[in-house]
Amino acid sequence: MAGALTRKGGAAGCAIVLAAGLAGCAVGPDFVTPPAPVADTWLEWRSHSLKSGAEEYRDWWRVFHDPVLNQLIDIAYAQNLTLLSAGTKVLQARAELGVAIGEFYPQSQSVSSAVSYNRASNATPASQGGNSTTLGNFWADRWMASAMWEVDIWGKFRRGVESADTTYLASIASYDDVLVTLLGDVAQTYIGIRTIEQQIAIARENIVRQREAVRIARDRYHGGASTMLDVYQSENVLAQTEATVPQLTIELRKGQNALRVLLGMAPEPLGSLLASSTGKIPSPSGEVVVGVPADLLRRRPDIRVAELRAAAQSAQIGVAEAELYPAISITGAFGGMASNVSGHSLVQMFQPLGRAFTIGPSFKWNVLNYGQITNNVRLQDATLQQYLVDYQNTVLNAQREVEDGISKFLLSRSQAAFLRRSVTEARGALKISLLEYQQGTRDFTTVLTSEENLYSAQNSFAVASGNVSTGLVAVFRGLGGGWQIREGQGFVDPATALDMRARTNWGELLSPGGQPPPPDPGLPGAQDEGPKIRLPEW
């Protein structure tokens, strides 16, 4: 991991630059993205359903060809409150960047003015035996503009700007990560709702079928062809199937409530949004473009967050290390002072006669705090090492998520194919067993078993069909697609921006054009070069 950092200059080099004209250099390490364990291909790359072509997955949910899902995605992007909160954090980071840039310029600036009516004391040595009474009471006024600028010889403030700028970019990547999560949650919740609706429809279909079996059992009992046992058994199976409907409805309500939160909606009926395709599970196409694992490094927002967080922390080492070296400041003040004593007047404060100024350098070196400063440098370096490991771990987890999604998608599709055949066979078995029971050649236990098998197969097939779609959602979510829809958009909605402008002068920062995007991860070599940092020029 030590190879991830290189030193840029030292005390001797900075001393030379200082002697040459205080041009300055930045102590501390320059950040280099550490190597991360990345597989060459996905484990299931031989599957005919997976393709390794290039894809950005900007609107991945459209592969389901479900207009309701498309509408839900649009609403969630416009109204989700978690996403809005992430957008405000971007604005916070942008304001903090402005504060850091302000530290690069004169750190203390002030303009003051005062006017006073004075009488000198006769009871002090300065009165010279009472002669101060000759001054009498007099007026005095002054104005003064002062500034103090610590010269950024060691790059402390430039490293601070570098850290704040990278933190700002990380906040944008965090927003993108929240957006990716939101899109995946909406799609998975919607597919879950459709799956449960399908399960309820299957249960009700089987209730109708089983009620018919109860009727046949009763007729045979009243006709003396069977005992009451057949009636009891058929009623038992029917009641168990009927009991699944309330339980499934509970799960349906929970899914709908979760969807409302994702959409930023208060509890209200969702019929107008969901009714158009009730019970139809979105079905994906046969092939999926998954690219290669290395694509995740430029597309996954959480990987960018981990990288940028490490880069920001790397700059903090330079900020801390700069405290080991002397600080030189230039302090100056310019103004005017006057009084109405000895024939002068207050207006002379603005005339050449009343001008006053002071300027000069100052020197400070925390030589007695070297142990404390050195340990702070070590603290910042250990924190960086943690973030470097976190970055590598994030890359590993990203690959795991994609692999999990691919396995769920492919294996659930195989499972659904088997269950589809199982449903067909179970339906045929029930038909024959019921016919033979009516003819008296088969006992009722066979009919009950056939009913239970059919219901189980149909329910399992619905769940597997839903898993195929949610598995594909997990693949797209793992690949980090969808955040691109915010490009060219603001990080807060227009209503929120209007409220913030009413409270505070935000200038152009709340408009989409006032917020620079992060470095384009798609540019060749973008990952090799590391994050692009905008620094002040000397």
Phi, psi and omega in degrees: 000337181298335180290352181282352184234143173230146182272138179245091176082162177218192183295320181295315180297320180293326179295321178297316180295322179298316180294330181282350178141024176057037178290329173089154172211164186252118175283168181095169184281148168271134186285137172229129181301126182288156175292147180230146180289112181231129178287155178286321182218167174283154183298328183260029187295341180282348181296137180291346181274350182251135178239149184254020179289173180279136180202147180255342176060038182297315180238054187300331183294345181286351176293344179275349177053044181242107182298330178294315178299319178300318180292320179297320178299316180298317181294316181298319179296326183277333192236347186297130185281329176296320177293320178297320177298319177296325178295321178292330177293329174297317179294324176299314180296325178294320178293321178295327175297319177298322177296316180296320178296324178298330178291339182288336181261180182314121189284337180230123180219135180203152173232126182228157178208148181204152173224139185216152175255126193234151168221126180282148180279145174264002186250027179230158177304331182291344181285345177055054175073030176094002182291345182297343180293343179291338177286328183067198176271138184216162176259150175216146176219163180200159168216149186208134172246126184227155179207148176229125183233115173279118183292130185277064184295315187265003176081019181300315182284326177293322175295325177296318176295319178300315180295316181293321180295317179292324176297323176298314178296324178295326178293326176293317177296324176296320175300315179298322180294319176298321180294317177300316179297317180299312181300317178295319180295318179298313182296315181294320178295318179296315179296322176299319178297314180296324178294316179294320176301320177296318179296320178296316179298320178295317179300315181292324176298318179287331175297316177299316181295318182287330174296324176295322177294323176297318180298317179296319179296319179295317180298319180291327177293313179294334178275358178081010183271349179207175180261176178292345179301318179298323180294314180299316181296318179293322177295323179297312180297318179299314182296321179296320178293319179297326182292338180289335183295311177300320180295316177296325179294324176300314179296324178296316179298319179297320177296319179294320178295319177296321179295321179300318179297317179298328180274357182069033184249143171288161179305116178201159182301142178254013184303319182294336180270324190254346191292337190292337180220047183300129175083356180266114180282125178304133183244127181278171177284175187283327184245149181228131176271117183245355179064212178233158183305327182297337179297336183297330184296332181258345186254323185289121180297324182293330175291320176296322178299312181298320180293315182290326177297319177294320179296319178296320179291326177302319179294330179294334175298316178298321178299315181290320183292331180298336179290346178287343187250159182294147177252131179245128181238151175244122182243136180213152177215143179218138180184206180211149179220145180200164175213174179259026179267149175057038175083004178275172179224159183294331183291345179293351175302329181264001183257161182306327181297329184264003182289146177214146177205160175211143180204144178173162180274160173224158188228135177217133179219119183278064187291332182274356181250021185298322179297315179295316181294316180299319178291330175292321175299316178298320178300314180295323180291319178296322177296319176299316180301321177299316181293327177295318177293321178300322178298312180297321179293324178297320178297318179296314181295326178298317178294322178299317181298319179294316179298319177299316180295319179297316180297316180297319181295310184290314184288325176294326177292321174296318178298317180297325179295318177295317182291328176300317177293323179298320179297316180298315181292321181293323178295319178294321180295319179296318181299314181290317182295322179292322178294316180292327177296317178297329180276353178083011181260000181217139180283166187286339178301323178296320178297315181297317178299319179295321178296314180295320179296319180294315181296317180297317181294317179296317180294317179295323178295320178296317180295317179296321178297319176295323179293328176300314182288316179292330175296319178292323175300318179298324177297309181296322178296317178294327179287348174080031180269162173107333183293343183296343182293344181273354181298131182084359181252161175282165180272351172229154182288162184303323181295317178294318178299321179296317178297318182292323178293328179292333181269323192218150175281102180262358182060229180260007186290337181273348178275152181305322181286345181272002182239103182296141179284165175289168177305139182294111182290349182274352181291140179302131178079006183299319181287328180291326183279344183081180182294141179278123183248129178267112183245150174296147179263141175281000000 
